[in-house]
């Protein structure tokens, strides 16, 4: 069978013909009776199409990673408020001097600063934290009585097998999905007295007794939060993609605000010509969600198909340890603010998968006076960091949780940024990033694949160095792997290499195959049970154009182009293979035709 690319009949495909797009149409050069001319087809039990990428050097190339701080978007329409200008020089009083150098905020200029124009990260250079503060429409809960707040999310947040549409933010460094019971430190997670006593589901960024630090009458500490979402027509592919009509002024409809923000006029914000909803505590910001998505994808295996549609960002700024004394001298402002803790929690979800990101800027104390600490150090128990499933289901801790060395959370990280820790939490807890351990569990981007091979595995476990020689053992086969970055490596399982089904062991070596200390279990499935990466599309109008027809005129197949390459000019080789079994064994061969598009 000789096939050639059809340059008519599909306008969308014509724009990408000869490229690595995800849709192609093919037209037979001449009608062929498959049953008469190809006896080999009679023996086929199943047909599998493989899309192979033909690059110039013949190797798969890693997906490039763009720096979100330097990436520009041509479709962002500037308005009176532009989130991206937080990185541009601003006049004195806004957090940066005219020469783009941050100036110090001290007791003498506190009363002259308009905090609505300040990026609170600029003074200390906390650029690995996501934007927070009045400038980005955060709500500060520190002025509220009892200082805790229930947030109705307006979306589902899967956590540990449950779906929540609300959460509680606590100044003590955690968010919970029910009110936890106060226990005098030291305490354990989960609650050993459950079910006699409650065991709350919670996510702890730095769970400890904390205080709001004041210098004179000036409060240093804040607990900020905002809910971020995409416009609904950017989430629902079947929704109305029409742009909203702009208005001259938006009215704030959120919870009660502190007096200094009560009469704030909210400007119009746009993205790609579309007006975005803006209110304190709730905001539409697709660009920020794109940044969060990129940061998750570059540090978490298996997250390439994830897109953050919603996020809850909570920032604890300059929090003091529980029992810290109040400072009355205003000239101590700069000294006192350096000895507090600042950290951030990001909950990102598409209502199916949920990722939690912890960003630590400063950790200067590790415990509280209630736990027996002296000036924030020592005591019976340090701050706890991790995830509690609730109802006795288990506690999963991050390194240095309840450890006096928790200040190292700033110096290290599980992602490729110091101070950043990442985990997937919708079902089981899966930690992101890499580890410096010499042995451990290998993380895979998929739990199973077809027995016919022809797929790639992105893996992580140890932190990969440029000099590492990576090899993988899958069952009895040894494969070479390619280092993509410090966190990820890619291993290609070739066609016609694995002919068994069931559970196998995957091992990874970083020393050229001398030792395989990283391992995990992997399922090999029959082709009929495996997830198809190539879909055969039958024409609903022309019944003859069917993949089961003997003499079709036009056949269409689709595949996820981003799984192959991000290069739109790459050539694609398409071949048809046949597999069958009999009493003598099995055979897997290319079936007599081949074409390039």
Phi, psi and omega in degrees: 000126178249119181247149176226156181291134179272118181267009178229156172099346179216098186296324181294318180291329181298326181293338185240016183298132183083004180249176181270051178279176187259018179210135178218150171243142182232144182232131181290139178290328177203149178297137181229134175272103184297323183293328183275323191261344185227090181295337181296334181293335181295335186267358184288128173272320178212153177248137177228128178264136178240130176259118181248141182264128177254095177268171185298316181267003176075014182236152176288135182256141177291152179290129180292148180249123180268140178286118183294341181280339182249349182288136176246153181240126181283344183263010178271119182268114182294146177225195180294344174229125182227114183299328184292340183282005173294343180261006182257153177301139180229160183292165181303140182098356182248006178112339177226143173284174181295338177269016177071013178264133180292139175258162183278134174268117184230179186298333184283332183251012182299319186284347182261000185268133171264102186294343178290346179253010187249135166272111187293351178277342192293319186298318183261353182073038181274058187282348175278352169275148175282155185305142179210165178109184184299324183301330184252022173065033171284156172253134178262121183268001186290339180274354182280147172299139179068350168060024172233160190210132170270132180244122172275118190280332185067017172204166181268134179244100178291132177213118174055040177089357178243160179243123181243143173243023178206165173201165177243133177256129182240140177296344182284014171090027179207162169242145184227163179249011169195163181288121179281158177273133179286132178230132177294128179301149002276153178219168183235158173237134354289170180294117184292344181266007176291140010268002177298326177237152184292149174231101191278147169283127182205160176236118187252117174275324177195075190279110180194160173297129183226161182227157176268115186279135176237143170241106191066233176262005182266125179272127177274325191271146177213151170236108185258149172208154168203150176259126184245137179216165172271155170303144188300328180284352173264355178258310182273112182293345180256010182274185180279120181267010178289149181282150178280151179282129181290153175236167185281329183208138177262141178261136181284129183237017184272197179290173180299139183254160172298158186303323184291345180246001188297324184253024183291133175271124183267122182283173178276132176241139182229158175214121182055038179079005183248133179288138181255144175289136182221124175205154178296124180092342179217129187208145170266124184209081182296331180291319177296320178294328175294320177297316179297318179300314180297319180295324178290316183295326182281350184237002185224120176293138179086005182257010183298328180268005182273140173225121180287114176265335181220154176206146170244121182246120179239129182233125174261110186254123174051053178277141178263162179287152180300125182094007180292140181285157176275136179264127185263341184270121183292334180288357176268008186303308184294324180291316184292320186293340180283345186254022179251174182254135176229127182203169189216146175237134178236121174254113182242137184208157167246020183074004173240307176252146179230132177239141178244131179237129173252128175241120182251124179261311178220133170228103184250348174224156187236348184210182185235164177297325178298333179269008178090014182281156176244114183056037174084005179232151178082212181086185183280336183203132175270177183299143179261139182228120179160205188227129176247120183291334181089156178055038176074013185280341175136157178239131180240116187259149169273164177304144178067016172291135182056031182237144179293352180261023185294351174294344178288349175300334178280324187280332183242185179181162178266351176257191181268021178229129178297134180088004182244130180232142190222144177205151171261133193228009186290322177243266171276164177273118178241117182282141179267178178076201184233175185227151174267006176294157180270351180208149180172191182270133179276131177264132183244152180278351176212147181273345183205166177199174184281152179291344182280353179076203180075036179221166178247152175236121169268128186231156173211159181177275174282158173284122187275129175264155180300335182269357181291142173253110190262131175222146179236139171251122174237108189061244181256010183255138177249128185237151172272143180239160183242131177283122176271315176199194183297331187264321191242149170226153182241129179240130181257120176267112187288165175292148173064043181236334182234120179232070174200163177235159180111193184274134177231166178256132175252131180234149181233138177239141176250002182241032176078018177100005178288320180223148178234074186275351181250132187209166174194170178264149183216142182256129174259123186250157170294152182303327181289341181259343183284154177288128183279130174269342178239127182250133178266121186256123176268138180289121181284346182262308180266102186295338180290334181277068184234141183293348176262000181281151181282327184223066179286156176266327185213126180237143183234137174223153180231156176205157178285105185296324183294339178286346182260306183196159173261002179274112182288349182260005182288143176278152181236126173263131181237126179228157177249128181241151177237141180230136175210161180231150173211189185293340182270349181144218182221165178212144181218107189225154174287133185262100165025018169210159190200137175213160181236136175231000000 
